[in-house]
């Protein structure tokens, strides 16, 4: 289903993907201007996995983000890795992978970055890790990419929101104590649930359930 296009160096796989047709996959060995949510930089040195998938527009694009997280987790195959809402894989509270879903030129671009063999910068070691650090072994990136794409395709045919959300819940950080920072407020409580729109439901110390539509989650 997917048509893979490989590049040694790109500014951003998401930006490059805009000019490609649906079902294209753009992969780069490194990115010069990798980006995360809210235009934050994503350090993309050689050794890691940096890829973008071009997909049709759907009513709830967050489902694609959930599929990407599930597919990456299953490809990595480590039970200690959890999915953190809305778009990260974490290992012992450290970030291993991030996902950026964007709507551009009537297409959905799903960018996926995974720290595999790339070196984590000293100033980021307190909050990020890599698969090589976790396993103490060199990671075969091509195997992870192929497995990820196979898993991704299995969730697309057919696209079943209930299945996606239920699988996400089983692999996620639900039940963890968290702090959520939104544009207007900071909340503390338990990551309680995910609703049908893929929004996070937090239960605060008083037992009140709060729907979080967008924000940063700290575990």
Beta strands, then each sheet from edge to edge (+ up, - down):
strand 1: 3-10
strand 2: 24-31
strand 3: 49-55
strand 4: 81-84
strand 5: 88-91
strand 6: 94-104
strand 7: 107-114
strand 8: 177-181
strand 9: 186-194
strand 10: 200-204
strand 11: 209-212
strand 12: 216-218
sheet 1: 1+ 2+ 3- 7+ 6- 5+ 4-
sheet 2: 11+ 10- 9+ 8- 12+
end
